[in-house]
C-alpha cells in the first residue's frame, strides 16, 4: 500500500513538474474560497490517478486547465482586487473543471492502477508526453492526437483487465509492451514528419 501511494505521489509530482505547476495557489487572501476549491480539485485529480479512474494524460490535461484558472486568478489580483464579475468567472470555470473530474472518477473503467506494471505505466506516461509535444510543435493534429489517445486508453484498459486477478503474466506484459511500442513508433513517425506533409 505504501508503495502504491509512493508511486502515485511520484507520478503526481512528475505531472506538476511537467506542467510547471506549483501546488501553491495564487498569492493573496481576497479569494480564499476559490483557492480552497482549487486545492480540493487538485486533491480529487490525485485520487482519480490513485484509483485508476483518471489516466496520466487526462490528469495532465486537468492540471493544465487548473493552472490556466490559477494564472487568470493571479492576473485578476494583480491590481490588488478581484471584482465580483471576476470572482464569478473563476467560480464558473472551477465548477466546470470540478464536474469534469467527478465525471471521470465516476467512470467504471479503471485504468493504469499502480501495481506490478510500473515500467509499463512509465512508458504510457512518456508516450502521452510525446503526443502533447507533437501537438504543440504542429506535427500532430488535434484529430491525430485524439486517435492516438484513444489507442493509449485502449492499452490502459487492457492493462486493467490483466490486473483484475492480481497477476500480470509475462505474456500479458509482452502484449502490453508490444502495443505501446507500436503506439510510440507511430507517435515518433508523426513528430518526424514535416508539418506541411513532407518528410
C-alpha positions as CSV (number, residue, x, y, z in Angstrom):
1,X,0.0,0.0,0.0
2,X,2.8,2.4,0.9
3,X,4.5,1.5,-2.4
4,X,1.3,2.3,-4.3
5,X,0.9,5.7,-2.6
6,X,4.5,6.5,-3.2
7,X,4.2,5.7,-6.9
8,X,1.1,7.8,-7.2
9,X,2.8,10.6,-5.4
10,X,5.8,10.4,-7.7
11,X,3.5,10.5,-10.8
12,X,1.6,13.5,-9.5
13,X,4.9,15.3,-8.8
14,X,6.1,14.5,-12.3
15,X,2.9,15.9,-13.7
16,X,3.3,19.1,-11.6
17,X,6.9,19.5,-12.9
18,X,6.0,18.7,-16.5
19,X,3.4,21.5,-16.4
20,X,5.5,24.0,-14.5
21,X,2.6,23.7,-12.0
22,X,3.2,24.7,-8.4
23,X,0.7,23.4,-5.9
24,X,0.9,26.7,-4.1
25,X,-2.2,28.6,-5.0
26,X,-2.2,32.2,-6.2
27,X,-1.0,34.7,-3.7
28,X,-3.4,36.9,-1.8
29,X,-6.2,36.4,0.6
30,X,-9.1,38.0,-1.1
31,X,-10.3,34.8,-2.8
32,X,-10.0,32.1,-0.1
33,X,-13.0,30.1,-1.2
34,X,-11.7,30.0,-4.8
35,X,-8.2,28.9,-3.5
36,X,-9.8,26.2,-1.4
37,X,-11.8,24.9,-4.4
38,X,-8.6,24.7,-6.5
39,X,-6.9,22.7,-3.7
40,X,-9.9,20.4,-3.5
41,X,-9.9,19.8,-7.3
42,X,-6.2,19.1,-7.3
43,X,-6.7,16.5,-4.5
44,X,-9.6,14.8,-6.4
45,X,-7.4,14.6,-9.5
46,X,-4.7,12.8,-7.4
47,X,-7.4,10.5,-6.0
48,X,-8.5,9.7,-9.5
49,X,-4.9,8.9,-10.5
50,X,-4.5,6.7,-7.4
51,X,-7.8,4.8,-8.1
52,X,-7.0,4.3,-11.8
53,X,-10.1,6.2,-13.0
54,X,-8.0,9.0,-14.4
55,X,-5.1,8.3,-16.8
56,X,-1.9,10.2,-16.7
57,X,-2.7,12.1,-19.9
58,X,-6.2,13.0,-18.6
59,X,-4.6,14.2,-15.3
60,X,-2.1,16.3,-17.2
61,X,-4.9,18.0,-19.2
62,X,-6.9,18.6,-16.0
63,X,-3.9,20.1,-14.3
64,X,-3.3,22.3,-17.3
65,X,-6.9,23.7,-17.1
66,X,-6.4,24.2,-13.3
67,X,-3.2,26.1,-14.0
68,X,-4.9,28.3,-16.6
69,X,-7.5,29.2,-14.0
70,X,-4.8,30.0,-11.4
71,X,-3.0,32.2,-13.9
72,X,-6.2,34.1,-14.6
73,X,-6.8,34.5,-10.9
74,X,-3.3,35.9,-10.5
75,X,-4.0,38.4,-13.3
76,X,-7.2,39.5,-11.7
77,X,-5.4,40.0,-8.4
78,X,-2.5,42.0,-10.0
79,X,-4.3,45.3,-9.2
80,X,-4.8,44.0,-5.6
81,X,-8.5,43.4,-6.1
82,X,-10.9,40.8,-7.7
83,X,-14.2,42.2,-8.8
84,X,-17.5,40.3,-8.3
85,X,-17.6,39.6,-12.1
86,X,-14.0,38.2,-12.0
87,X,-14.8,36.0,-9.0
88,X,-18.0,34.7,-10.7
89,X,-15.9,33.9,-13.8
90,X,-13.3,31.9,-11.8
91,X,-16.1,30.1,-9.9
92,X,-17.8,29.1,-13.2
93,X,-14.5,27.8,-14.6
94,X,-13.8,25.8,-11.5
95,X,-17.3,24.4,-11.4
96,X,-16.8,23.1,-15.0
97,X,-13.4,21.6,-14.1
98,X,-14.7,20.0,-10.9
99,X,-17.7,18.5,-12.8
100,X,-15.3,17.0,-15.4
101,X,-13.1,15.5,-12.7
102,X,-16.1,13.9,-11.0
103,X,-17.4,12.6,-14.3
104,X,-14.0,10.8,-14.8
105,X,-13.9,9.5,-11.3
106,X,-17.5,8.1,-11.6
107,X,-16.4,6.2,-14.8
108,X,-16.4,2.5,-14.1
109,X,-13.4,1.9,-16.4
110,X,-10.4,1.6,-14.1
111,X,-7.1,2.1,-15.9
112,X,-3.4,2.2,-15.1
113,X,-3.7,1.3,-11.4
114,X,-0.3,1.2,-9.7
115,X,0.9,-2.3,-9.0
116,X,3.4,-4.6,-10.6
117,X,3.5,-2.8,-14.0
118,X,5.3,0.4,-13.1
119,X,7.6,0.2,-16.1
120,X,4.6,-0.1,-18.4
121,X,2.9,2.8,-16.6
122,X,6.0,4.9,-17.1
123,X,6.0,4.1,-20.9
124,X,2.4,5.2,-21.1
125,X,3.2,8.4,-19.4
126,X,6.2,9.1,-21.7
127,X,4.1,8.4,-24.8
128,X,1.4,10.8,-23.6
129,X,4.0,13.5,-23.1
130,X,5.3,13.0,-26.7
131,X,1.8,13.3,-28.1
132,X,1.4,16.6,-26.3
133,X,4.8,17.7,-27.6
134,X,3.8,16.8,-31.2
135,X,0.6,18.8,-30.9
136,X,2.4,21.8,-29.6
137,X,5.0,21.6,-32.4
138,X,2.3,21.3,-35.0
139,X,3.5,17.8,-36.2
140,X,0.4,16.1,-34.7
141,X,-3.1,17.5,-35.5
142,X,-5.8,17.5,-32.9
143,X,-7.6,14.8,-34.9
144,X,-4.5,12.6,-34.9
145,X,-3.9,13.3,-31.2
146,X,-7.5,12.1,-30.4
147,X,-6.9,8.9,-32.3
148,X,-3.5,8.3,-30.5
149,X,-5.0,9.0,-27.1
150,X,-7.9,6.6,-27.9
151,X,-5.3,3.9,-28.6
152,X,-3.4,4.8,-25.4
153,X,-6.7,4.4,-23.4
154,X,-7.3,1.0,-25.1
155,X,-3.9,-0.2,-23.8
156,X,-4.6,1.2,-20.3
157,X,-8.0,-0.7,-20.3
158,X,-6.3,-3.9,-21.4
159,X,-3.7,-3.4,-18.6
160,X,-6.6,-3.0,-16.1
161,X,-8.2,-6.2,-17.3
162,X,-4.9,-8.1,-16.9
163,X,-4.6,-6.8,-13.3
164,X,-8.0,-7.9,-12.2
165,X,-6.8,-11.3,-10.9
166,X,-3.8,-9.6,-9.2
167,X,-1.2,-11.1,-11.5
168,X,0.2,-9.8,-14.8
169,X,1.8,-12.7,-16.6
170,X,5.0,-12.4,-18.8
171,X,2.8,-13.0,-21.9
172,X,0.4,-10.2,-20.8
173,X,3.4,-7.8,-20.2
174,X,4.8,-8.6,-23.6
175,X,1.4,-7.9,-25.2
176,X,1.2,-4.5,-23.4
177,X,4.8,-3.7,-24.3
178,X,4.2,-4.6,-28.0
179,X,1.1,-2.4,-28.2
180,X,3.0,0.5,-26.5
181,X,6.0,0.1,-28.8
182,X,3.7,0.3,-31.9
183,X,2.0,3.4,-30.5
184,X,5.3,5.0,-29.6
185,X,6.6,4.3,-33.1
186,X,3.5,5.9,-34.7
187,X,3.9,9.0,-32.5
188,X,7.6,9.4,-33.3
189,X,6.8,8.9,-37.1
190,X,4.3,11.7,-36.9
191,X,6.6,14.0,-35.0
192,X,9.4,13.4,-37.6
193,X,7.2,14.3,-40.5
194,X,7.1,17.8,-42.0
195,X,4.0,19.7,-40.7
196,X,3.3,20.6,-44.3
197,X,3.1,17.0,-45.3
198,X,6.7,16.4,-46.5
199,X,9.3,14.2,-44.7
